[in-house]
Amino acid sequence: MQIVAYARYSNASIMLDWHTFLGALIFFILCGILIFQNQIWEEEDYSRNKKWYKWKDSAIKANKGDLTGIYPRSKK
């Protein structure tokens, strides 16, 4: 008795339907919105803390990157 296994092969292909296209479109739109919103938040944060950022930049330049002496060790 001989058993023969037969597997039928088809020309399988990935077809992009409109659901896939719509999902990708929504994904990229959301990514774009989040990127622009993050830029807006960073600009607002910088404008709110501009004095502090300038002070920190000058302290780093003055101390050549060594920040151990510019921050207080204890709260008084």
KACORRA-V792511 format. One record per residue. N is the residue number from 1. RES is the residue in one letter. PHI is phi in degrees with one decimal (NA if undefined). PSI is psi in radians with two decimals (NA if undefined). Layout:
BEGIN
{{N:RES:PHI:PSI} {N:RES:PHI:PSI}}
END
This chain:
BEGIN
{{1:M:NA:2.25} {2:Q:-117.3:2.25} {3:I:-105.5:2.19} {4:V:-114.3:2.16} {5:A:-93.6:2.28} {6:Y:-121.0:2.14} {7:A:-114.9:2.19} {8:R:-88.4:2.22} {9:Y:-103.8:2.53} {10:S:-124.6:2.91} {11:N:-81.9:1.47} {12:A:-75.1:2.39} {13:S:-144.5:2.65} {14:I:-94.4:2.04} {15:M:-105.0:2.25} {16:L:-86.6:2.03} {17:D:-98.7:-3.09} {18:W:-72.3:-0.38} {19:H:-66.4:-0.77} {20:T:-63.1:-0.79} {21:F:-62.3:-0.76} {22:L:-65.3:-0.72} {23:G:-63.1:-0.76} {24:A:-65.5:-0.69} {25:L:-63.3:-0.80} {26:I:-63.5:-0.73} {27:F:-59.7:-0.83} {28:F:-70.3:-0.59} {29:I:-64.5:-0.78} {30:L:-63.6:-0.70} {31:C:-62.0:-0.75} {32:G:-62.8:-0.74} {33:I:-62.6:-0.77} {34:L:-66.1:-0.63} {35:I:-64.9:-0.82} {36:F:-67.4:-0.66} {37:Q:-65.3:-0.67} {38:N:-63.6:-0.70} {39:Q:-63.1:-0.71} {40:I:-63.4:-0.76} {41:W:-63.3:-0.70} {42:E:-65.9:-0.70} {43:E:-65.9:-0.69} {44:E:-66.4:-0.71} {45:D:-63.7:-0.74} {46:Y:-66.1:-0.75} {47:S:-67.6:-0.57} {48:R:-71.0:-0.63} {49:N:-112.5:0.51} {50:K:-59.9:-0.73} {51:K:-62.2:-0.76} {52:W:-66.0:-0.73} {53:Y:-63.5:-0.69} {54:K:-66.6:-0.71} {55:W:-63.2:-0.78} {56:K:-64.1:-0.71} {57:D:-63.0:-0.77} {58:S:-68.9:-0.61} {59:A:-67.1:-0.69} {60:I:-66.0:-0.74} {61:K:-66.7:-0.72} {62:A:-67.9:-0.63} {63:N:-98.6:0.13} {64:K:53.7:0.74} {65:G:89.1:-0.15} {66:D:-90.2:1.86} {67:L:-100.0:0.21} {68:T:-69.4:-0.50} {69:G:-93.2:-0.12} {70:I:-96.5:-0.36} {71:Y:-93.8:2.44} {72:P:-67.3:2.55} {73:R:-84.6:-0.53} {74:S:-137.5:2.70} {75:K:-85.5:2.21} {76:K:-132.0:NA}}
END
